């Protein structure tokens, strides 16, 4: 197998898409599972409700607070089980957030995630307009909350991304000289759900140069052309897409993924060496 290569073709604040070549499907899927379940991020885990005049129960508000994505700094904080305090809560593994809101207007007041005040300006809600609860005039809500690092394998609120998936790198091949019938060309264009095909003068079938970005290998073009269009996928090449809710920058996320991956390999090798295997 050739050395692994990564080529990024889309990089925004919320989405990262790249091509992986020279990797087995087992390895690519292992990376996907690490992203989903192993990368630690901050989330509210403990809530103390001191005053709640809202129509929602304390438990519902606590659940909503836990699902608010928080920006995370992995260089400062440790997992509770790895902290020197033993997980009891200290500045190295815990962040305090408070919410003290009184409705002094004559209209209902919406309390948002931006009303949460953190003792660390780096650990704040990703978005300030996530609704928490609505209170009536003269009502009050006072809450103390504590956020810690955790992993999604323990609870979904600690998931580092909103979505992650990979698919085969598609390959589409055909000879436009073999496909000249106008009705057949129109049928192929119509049947493609991703609008990857077009025609020139109605007699020549054209395929988008960047068709691989959206092709889903649905085989509709191959089925509509009596096999004149060959659809396959590139060996050991995959399109990997990560959608983020903003808790971690992508550069930090990728480094953490491979740190965890390499750690698991080292742990596996160590356990193998400890085994007494009879020849």
C-alpha positions in Angstrom: 0.0 0.0 0.0 1.3 3.5 -0.9 2.0 6.1 1.7 -1.1 7.9 3.0 -1.9 11.3 1.5 -4.4 13.9 2.5 -5.7 16.7 0.2 -8.1 19.3 1.6 -10.6 20.7 -1.0 -13.1 22.5 1.4 -12.2 24.2 4.6 -14.7 26.6 6.3 -15.4 27.3 10.0 -18.1 24.6 10.0 -17.0 22.1 7.4 -13.8 20.3 6.5 -13.6 18.0 3.5 -10.5 16.2 2.2 -9.4 13.2 0.2 -7.5 10.3 1.9 -5.4 8.1 -0.3 -3.3 5.1 0.6 -5.4 4.1 3.6 -7.5 1.0 4.2 -11.2 1.3 4.9 -10.6 -0.2 8.3 -8.2 2.6 9.2 -10.5 5.4 7.8 -13.4 4.0 9.8 -11.2 3.9 12.9 -10.5 7.6 12.5 -14.2 8.2 12.1 -15.1 6.4 15.3 -12.3 8.2 17.2 -13.8 11.6 16.0 -17.3 10.6 17.1 -16.5 9.0 20.5 -12.9 9.7 21.8 -12.0 13.3 21.3 -12.7 15.1 24.6 -14.6 18.4 24.7 -16.2 20.6 27.4 -19.8 20.3 28.4 -21.9 21.2 31.4 -22.1 18.2 33.7 -23.4 19.6 37.0 -26.1 22.2 37.5 -27.3 23.8 40.7 -30.6 25.6 40.4 -30.9 28.3 43.1 -34.0 30.0 41.7 -36.4 28.9 38.9 -39.5 30.9 38.3 -39.8 29.5 34.7 -42.5 27.1 33.6 -39.9 24.3 33.0 -38.7 21.8 35.6 -35.2 22.1 36.9 -34.3 18.8 35.2 -35.3 20.1 31.7 -33.3 23.2 32.1 -30.3 21.2 33.3 -30.6 18.9 30.2 -30.7 21.9 27.9 -27.6 23.4 29.5 -25.7 20.2 29.1 -26.4 20.2 25.3 -25.1 23.7 24.7 -21.8 23.3 22.8 -18.9 25.0 24.6 -15.6 26.2 23.1 -12.8 24.0 24.4 -9.2 24.5 25.2 -7.4 21.1 25.3 -4.1 22.7 26.2 -5.2 23.8 29.6 -7.8 21.4 30.9 -7.6 17.7 31.8 -10.1 15.0 32.0 -11.4 14.7 35.6 -10.0 11.1 36.0 -6.5 12.4 34.9 -6.5 15.5 37.1 -4.4 15.7 40.3 -7.6 16.6 42.2 -9.0 13.1 41.4 -12.1 14.6 39.7 -13.4 16.6 42.7 -13.2 19.8 40.7 -10.4 22.3 40.4 -9.3 25.1 38.0 -7.4 22.4 36.0 -10.4 20.3 35.1 -13.5 22.4 35.8 -15.1 25.6 34.6 -17.9 27.5 36.4 -20.7 29.1 34.5 -23.5 31.2 36.1 -26.8 32.6 35.0 -28.6 35.3 37.0 -31.4 36.8 35.0 -34.4 38.8 36.3 -37.2 40.0 34.0 -37.7 43.7 34.8 -39.9 44.2 31.7 -43.6 43.8 31.3 -43.1 41.2 28.5 -41.9 37.6 28.5 -38.1 37.4 28.4 -36.1 34.7 26.6 -32.9 33.5 28.3 -30.2 32.5 25.9 -26.8 30.7 26.1 -25.2 34.2 25.9 -26.5 34.9 29.4 -24.2 32.2 30.8 -21.1 33.9 32.4 -18.0 31.8 32.5 -15.0 32.2 34.9 -12.8 31.4 31.9 -13.4 33.7 28.8 -12.1 30.9 26.6 -14.7 28.4 27.7 -18.0 30.0 26.5 -21.0 28.8 24.4 -20.2 28.6 20.7 -23.3 30.5 19.9 -24.9 33.2 22.1 -28.5 32.8 20.8 -29.3 29.2 21.8 -32.6 29.4 23.7 -32.7 28.0 27.2 -36.0 29.1 28.8 -38.5 31.9 28.8 -39.7 33.7 31.9 -42.6 36.1 32.6 -42.4 39.6 34.1 -40.8 39.8 37.6 -39.6 36.2 37.3 -36.1 35.2 38.0 -33.7 32.4 37.2 -30.4 31.8 39.1 -28.2 28.9 38.1 -24.7 27.7 38.8 -23.3 25.2 36.3 -20.0 23.3 36.1 -18.4 22.1 32.8 -15.8 19.4 32.5 -14.0 17.5 29.8 -15.7 14.3 28.6 -16.0 11.9 25.7 -19.0 11.1 23.6 -18.7 7.4 24.3 -20.0 8.4 27.8 -22.6 10.9 26.7 -23.5 12.5 23.4 -23.2 16.0 24.9 -19.4 15.5 24.7 -19.4 14.9 21.0 -16.6 17.0 19.3 -18.4 17.3 15.9 -21.9 17.5 14.7 -21.4 15.0 11.9 -18.6 12.9 10.3 -18.7 10.6 7.3 -16.6 9.1 4.5 -17.4 7.6 1.1 -15.6 6.0 -1.8 -13.8 8.3 -4.3 -16.0 7.9 -7.4 -14.7 7.2 -10.9 -16.9 7.7 -14.0 -15.6 6.8 -17.4 -17.3 6.8 -20.8 -16.6 7.5 -24.5 -18.8 10.4 -25.7 -18.5 9.0 -29.2 -20.5 6.0 -28.1 -23.3 8.1 -26.7 -24.7 10.2 -29.5 -28.5 9.6 -29.4 -30.3 12.8 -28.3 -33.0 11.0 -26.4 -30.4 8.8 -24.6 -28.4 11.8 -23.6 -31.4 13.7 -22.3 -32.4 10.6 -20.3 -29.0 10.3 -18.7 -29.0 14.0 -17.8 -32.5 13.7 -16.3 -31.8 10.6 -14.3 -28.7 11.9 -12.5 -29.9 13.3 -9.1 -26.7 15.4 -8.7 -26.9 17.2 -12.1 -23.4 16.0 -13.0 -24.1 15.8 -16.7 -24.8 18.3 -19.4 -24.8 18.4 -23.2 -23.2 20.4 -26.0 -25.4 21.0 -29.0 -27.5 18.1 -27.9 -25.2 15.5 -29.4 -22.3 15.3 -27.0 -22.5 14.2 -23.3 -20.4 16.2 -20.9 -19.4 15.4 -17.3 -18.5 18.0 -14.7 -14.8 18.1 -13.9 -15.4 18.1 -10.2 -18.1 15.4 -10.4 -16.4 13.5 -7.6 -17.3 16.1 -5.0 -21.0 15.3 -5.1 -21.3 11.9 -6.9 -22.9 9.3 -4.6 -22.3 6.3 -6.8 -26.0 5.8 -7.3 -25.3 4.1 -10.7 -28.3 5.9 -12.3 -26.1 7.0 -15.2 -24.7 3.5 -15.8 -28.2 2.0 -15.7 -29.5 4.7 -18.1 -26.8 4.1 -20.7 -26.9 0.3 -21.1 -23.5 0.1 -19.5 -21.8 2.7 -21.8 -21.0 4.7 -18.7 -18.7 2.8 -16.3 -19.0 3.8 -12.6 -16.5 2.5 -10.1 -14.4 3.8 -7.2 -10.7 4.5 -6.7 -8.9 1.9 -4.7 -7.9 2.9 -1.2 -9.2 6.5 -1.7 -12.0 8.1 0.3 -13.7 11.5 0.6 -13.8 12.4 4.3 -16.2 15.1 5.6 -16.4 16.6 9.1 -19.1 19.0 10.1 -18.3 21.0 13.3 -20.4 22.9 15.8 -17.4 25.1 16.6 -16.2 23.5 19.9 -12.7 22.8 18.5 -10.8 24.3 15.6 -10.2 21.8 12.8 -6.4 21.9 13.2 -6.7 21.1 16.9 -9.2 18.4 16.2 -7.1 16.6 13.5 -4.0 16.7 15.8 -6.0 15.2 18.7 -7.4 12.5 16.5 -4.0 11.2 15.5 -2.6 11.6 19.0 -5.4 9.3 20.3 -5.0 6.9 17.3 -1.2 6.6 17.9 -1.9 6.1 21.7 -4.2 3.2 21.0 -1.7 1.6 18.7 1.1 1.9 21.4 -1.3 0.5 24.0 -2.1 -2.5 21.8 1.5 -3.2 21.1 2.3 -3.0 24.9 -0.5 -5.5 25.7 0.7 -7.9 23.0 4.2 -7.8 24.5 2.9 -8.5 28.0 1.1 -11.7 26.7 2.8 -15.0 27.2 2.2 -16.7 23.9 3.3 -20.3 23.6 5.0 -21.2 20.3 
